[in-house]
């Protein structure tokens, strides 16, 4: 016996219907989601962002992008308005600042970016006689304090003193530097009109706008000498005769001065190439050497000519001579006391020794 055909066909049709229903529901859901996915541009204080949403209202979109509205913030469209695909939502956030104007303080939320915007918010004209700190073009920041003070002009009239001038007249009978008052000066009196620039109750500038002289000032007249002064008379002092014996070996050394360790030899004016006693006398005269001072030969690159120095065992002397054999930290002391033989004996007795000299000046 065959299996009936209809029940099997009915079962097959029922299965197809269920499948078709599922496909239709899925397609409908996909289409609904596709229509709900809207693109919205959000602009917050000039900063632009693009947002995909299925929110219904402006407030819902702002909540999705974590924008909290404070008092004073502006939103366009309004928060309760519906949102369509391609919509643009503009938010202007208010900046809380404090404005002090002529002693009155007010807290205000400002829609703007500069101090000028804040002043306009409270009804002040930034361009009309206000001293503002910070400047009107400064950028706003939260909790900023802006000080605005009225600037105005005030007229003041008061008595004033008029200073006298001093007139100088040349006088050939007076020496240069001498002055003689011929007429004493006297101050005058006037009424002056001032224009004061006031910042609040503080005067910041004063300008003379008018002046009426009541009593003319009397100038002072002074005669000034033009006659050259005579040259001062310098008393002549008799020069003390020099000791003929050269340096005083027993003189006490100085208390201060720069010291230099040198190798010291000795010579006489009668040694070959030294020129005799007249050369020594000329050198002493050239340096105006005091009595009891001697002469030493030096290397000028170490001890400049004309230097005053003290040599232990020899005394005070001028660096007044040079020698081909004197190089570096070396000196040659000169003996001439008692004539050629005595001086030569003292030079031989000196020999070569190391001493510490004291430089008095250089």
C-alpha positions in Angstrom: 0.0 0.0 0.0 1.4 3.5 -0.9 2.0 6.3 1.5 -0.6 9.1 1.1 0.8 12.1 -0.9 -1.1 15.1 0.6 0.0 15.0 4.2 3.6 14.9 3.1 3.0 18.0 0.9 1.3 19.9 3.6 4.2 19.3 5.9 6.6 20.5 3.3 4.6 23.7 2.7 4.6 24.4 6.4 8.3 24.2 6.6 8.8 26.6 3.7 6.5 29.1 5.4 8.5 29.1 8.6 11.7 29.7 6.7 10.3 32.5 4.7 9.0 34.2 7.9 12.5 34.1 9.5 14.0 35.6 6.4 11.4 38.4 6.3 11.9 39.2 10.0 15.7 39.3 9.6 15.5 41.5 6.6 13.1 43.8 8.3 15.5 44.1 11.3 18.5 44.8 9.1 16.5 47.5 7.2 15.4 49.1 10.5 18.9 49.2 11.9 20.2 50.6 8.6 17.7 53.4 8.8 18.5 54.1 12.5 22.3 54.5 12.0 22.5 58.3 11.5 25.6 60.5 10.9 25.7 63.6 13.0 28.3 66.5 13.1 29.0 67.9 16.6 30.7 71.3 16.8 31.9 72.3 20.4 33.4 75.8 20.5 34.7 75.5 17.0 36.0 71.9 17.4 34.3 69.5 14.9 33.7 65.8 15.4 31.6 63.3 13.3 29.4 60.8 15.3 27.3 57.8 14.2 24.2 57.4 16.4 20.7 56.0 16.6 19.7 58.5 19.2 16.4 60.3 18.9 17.2 63.8 20.3 20.0 66.3 20.5 20.3 65.7 24.2 20.7 62.0 23.6 23.6 62.6 21.1 25.4 65.0 23.5 25.1 62.4 26.3 26.6 59.8 24.0 29.7 62.0 23.3 30.0 62.9 27.0 29.2 66.6 26.7 27.6 68.0 29.9 25.7 71.3 29.5 26.2 73.9 32.2 24.2 77.0 32.9 24.7 79.5 30.1 25.8 77.0 27.5 24.1 77.4 24.1 22.9 74.5 21.9 21.5 74.6 18.4 19.2 72.8 17.7 17.6 72.8 21.2 18.3 69.7 23.3 14.8 68.3 22.9 14.8 68.6 19.1 14.9 65.3 17.1 18.0 64.3 15.3 18.0 63.4 11.6 20.8 61.9 9.5 23.3 64.6 8.4 22.3 67.0 11.2 24.8 69.5 12.8 24.7 70.2 16.5 26.5 73.3 17.6 27.5 73.8 21.3 28.9 77.1 22.7 30.1 76.5 26.2 30.0 79.4 28.7 33.2 80.4 30.5 32.7 81.4 34.2 34.6 84.7 35.0 34.4 87.5 37.6 34.1 91.1 36.4 35.0 93.9 38.9 33.8 97.3 37.6 34.4 100.4 39.7 34.2 98.4 42.9 31.2 96.3 41.9 31.8 92.6 41.4 29.7 90.2 39.3 30.1 86.6 38.3 29.0 85.8 34.8 29.1 82.9 32.3 30.4 84.2 29.0 29.7 82.9 25.6 32.9 84.1 23.8 36.7 83.8 23.7 38.1 87.2 24.8 37.9 89.7 27.6 36.0 92.0 25.2 33.3 89.3 24.9 33.0 89.2 28.7 32.6 93.0 29.0 29.9 93.0 26.3 28.1 90.2 28.2 27.6 92.5 31.2 26.7 95.6 29.1 30.1 97.3 29.1 31.6 98.9 25.9 35.2 97.8 25.6 36.0 100.7 23.4 34.5 103.5 25.5 36.7 104.9 28.2 37.6 101.8 30.2 40.9 100.7 31.7 40.8 96.9 31.5 43.1 94.3 33.0 43.8 91.9 31.4 43.7 93.6 28.0 40.5 93.3 26.0 42.1 91.0 23.5 43.3 88.5 26.1 41.8 85.0 25.9 39.3 84.0 28.5 40.0 81.2 31.0 37.8 79.7 33.7 37.7 81.6 37.0 39.5 84.6 35.5 39.0 88.0 37.2 38.6 91.0 34.9 39.0 94.5 36.4 37.4 97.4 34.5 37.7 101.0 35.6 36.1 104.1 34.1 38.6 106.5 32.6 37.4 110.1 32.4 38.8 113.7 32.2 38.6 116.3 35.0 39.6 120.0 34.9 41.5 121.5 37.8 42.5 125.1 38.4 45.2 126.0 41.0 47.8 128.6 41.9 51.3 127.8 40.8 54.9 129.0 41.2 56.7 130.2 38.1 60.5 129.4 38.4 62.9 132.1 37.4 65.7 131.6 34.9 69.4 132.3 35.5 71.2 134.5 33.0 75.0 134.1 32.8 77.1 137.0 31.5 80.9 136.6 30.8 83.2 138.9 32.8 86.8 139.3 31.7 87.8 140.8 35.0 87.0 137.6 36.9 89.1 134.5 36.7 87.8 131.3 35.2 85.7 129.5 37.9 84.7 132.7 39.7 81.0 133.8 39.7 79.4 136.9 41.0 75.6 137.4 41.5 74.6 140.7 40.1 70.8 140.3 40.5 69.0 137.8 42.8 66.2 135.9 41.1 62.6 135.9 42.3 59.8 133.4 41.6 56.6 134.5 39.9 53.0 133.4 40.5 50.4 132.1 38.0 47.1 130.3 37.8 47.2 127.1 35.8 44.4 125.0 34.4 45.2 121.3 34.3 43.4 118.5 32.5 43.5 115.4 34.7 43.1 111.9 33.3 41.3 109.9 36.0 41.1 106.1 36.3 38.4 105.7 38.9 39.5 108.0 41.7 43.2 107.8 40.8 44.9 110.5 38.8 47.1 108.8 36.1 48.1 111.9 34.0 48.1 115.7 34.2 48.5 118.1 31.3 48.7 122.0 31.5 45.9 123.3 29.2 46.2 127.0 30.1 48.3 129.4 32.3 47.7 133.0 33.4 50.8 134.8 34.8 49.9 137.0 37.8 53.4 138.0 38.9 56.3 137.8 36.4 59.4 136.0 37.7 62.6 138.0 38.0 65.7 136.4 36.4 68.9 135.9 38.3 71.9 137.5 36.6 75.3 136.0 37.3 78.7 137.1 35.9 81.0 134.3 35.0 84.8 134.8 34.9 86.7 134.2 31.6 90.1 135.5 32.7 92.7 132.7 32.6 94.2 131.8 36.0 97.9 132.5 36.5 100.2 129.5 36.7 100.8 128.5 40.3 104.3 129.3 41.7 106.1 126.1 42.7 108.7 126.7 45.4 112.1 125.5 44.5 113.5 122.9 46.8 117.3 122.6 47.1 118.3 119.2 46.0 120.2 117.3 48.6 123.7 116.2 47.5 123.9 112.5 46.8 126.1 110.3 48.9 129.2 109.5 46.8 129.4 106.0 48.1 126.4 104.5 46.2 123.8 102.3 47.8 123.4 102.2 51.6 123.9 98.5 52.4 122.7 99.0 56.0 119.2 100.4 55.0 116.3 98.5 56.5 114.1 96.6 54.0 110.6 97.7 53.1 107.5 96.3 54.8 105.7 95.4 51.6 106.2 94.9 47.9 106.4 92.0 45.4 109.3 89.7 45.9 111.4 88.0 43.3 114.2 85.4 43.7 117.2 86.3 41.5 120.8 85.4 41.0 123.0 88.5 41.8 126.5 89.4 40.5 128.4 92.7 40.8 130.3 95.2 38.6 131.9 98.7 38.7 131.8 101.7 36.4 135.4 101.1 35.5 134.8 97.5 34.1 135.3 97.2 30.4 132.4 98.7 28.4 130.8 100.4 31.5 131.9 104.0 30.6 133.2 105.2 34.0 131.8 107.1 36.9 130.2 109.9 34.7 127.8 107.3 33.2 126.6 106.3 36.7 126.1 110.0 37.6 124.0 110.6 34.5 121.8 107.6 35.3 121.3 108.7 38.9 120.4 112.2 37.7 118.0 110.8 35.1 116.0 108.9 37.7 116.4 111.7 40.4 117.7 109.0 42.7 117.7 109.9 46.4 121.0 109.9 48.3 122.0 106.5 49.4 120.5 104.7 46.4 122.4 102.5 44.0 122.0 101.1 40.5 121.5 97.6 39.3 121.6 96.1 35.8 118.5 94.0 34.9 116.8 92.1 32.1 114.0 94.6 31.2 111.6 91.7 30.2 111.7 90.6 33.9 112.3 93.8 35.8 111.4 97.0 33.7 113.9 99.9 33.6 113.0 102.5 36.2 111.8 100.0 38.7 112.6 100.7 42.3 113.8 97.7 44.3 115.5 96.6 47.5 118.4 94.2 47.4 119.4 92.5 50.7 123.1 93.3 51.4 123.2 96.1 48.8 120.3 98.5 49.7 117.8 100.4 47.7 118.4 101.0 44.0 117.0 101.8 40.6 116.9 99.3 37.7 118.8 101.7 35.5 121.2 99.6 33.5 121.3 96.5 31.3 123.9 94.0 30.2 124.4 91.4 27.5 125.0 88.7 30.2 121.9 89.6 32.2 119.2 87.2 31.1 116.0 86.3 33.0 115.9 86.4 36.8 119.4 87.9 37.2 120.7 91.3 38.4 124.1 93.0 38.5 124.7 95.4 41.4 127.0 98.4 40.8 129.8 99.5 43.3 131.7 102.8 42.8 132.4 104.0 46.4 136.0 104.8 47.1 137.3 104.8 43.6 138.2 102.0 41.2 140.3 99.8 43.4 137.9 99.9 46.4 134.9 99.4 44.2 136.5 96.4 42.4 137.4 94.8 45.8 133.7 95.1 46.9 132.5 93.6 43.6 134.8 90.7 44.0 133.7 90.2 47.6 130.1 90.2 46.4 130.7 87.4 43.9 127.6 85.6 42.8 124.8 85.0 45.3 121.0 84.2 45.3 118.9 86.9 46.9 115.2 87.7 47.3 114.6 91.3 46.0 111.6 93.4 46.8 110.0 95.2 43.9 108.7 98.6 45.2 106.9 99.7 42.0 106.9 98.7 38.4 
